[in-house]
């Protein structure tokens, strides 16, 4: 099985990669289109030069690798993807060969968390619109992609992960509930900037509290993402 997990930034995506990566039957890859995305857009991201030198900037090569032999000869391949990386210059046809999951989080939480790490983010930076585009593509092609909310995972990790594994027809493995502190060997080179909290963790964080207070700019960003979030929420696992 090749699992494509589609998320935006600051959305439990790294913890989910660690969770699936804790399984003995699962290879993982961390944001394989990051360098191609930066190369084609020219966007200035933290550690941009390091990212460009650490991965292929050719999206066709990346796609070939994602569809090619699974690393380490594992039976399953978990691919952590950022939906905002799927720009117009990168083909989306290949996603129909994957088992696709959409990981969502309330836009207010994303806006507050991402703005603390990235100056003046725009709607295109946080991936909500691109998530719905990818979801609609799959639905139009007759697929039934899964949706799971990071809030629900943090509220009840074992219950939600068991539900997700069942929907994937993947045997439950309790190893998914924890991982060693300090990161994963397949972390992208950008981990030192973005992954501090999850590197200090050994399991999913506790349930989230009330929605954060937002600045005017953050509130505008969250408001722009809400229609996409609400649309995907209608399909989420419960």
PyMOL commands that set and color helices and strands:
alter all, ss='L'
color gray80, all
select helices_A, chain A and resi 13-21+34-41+48-54+59-67+71-73+83-85+93-97+107-115+123-125+128-140+150-155+157-168+174-177+191-194+196-199+216-233
alter helices_A, ss='H'
color red, helices_A
select strands_A, chain A and resi 2-7+26-30+76-82+99-104+146-149
alter strands_A, ss='S'
color yellow, strands_A
deselect
rebuild
show_as cartoon
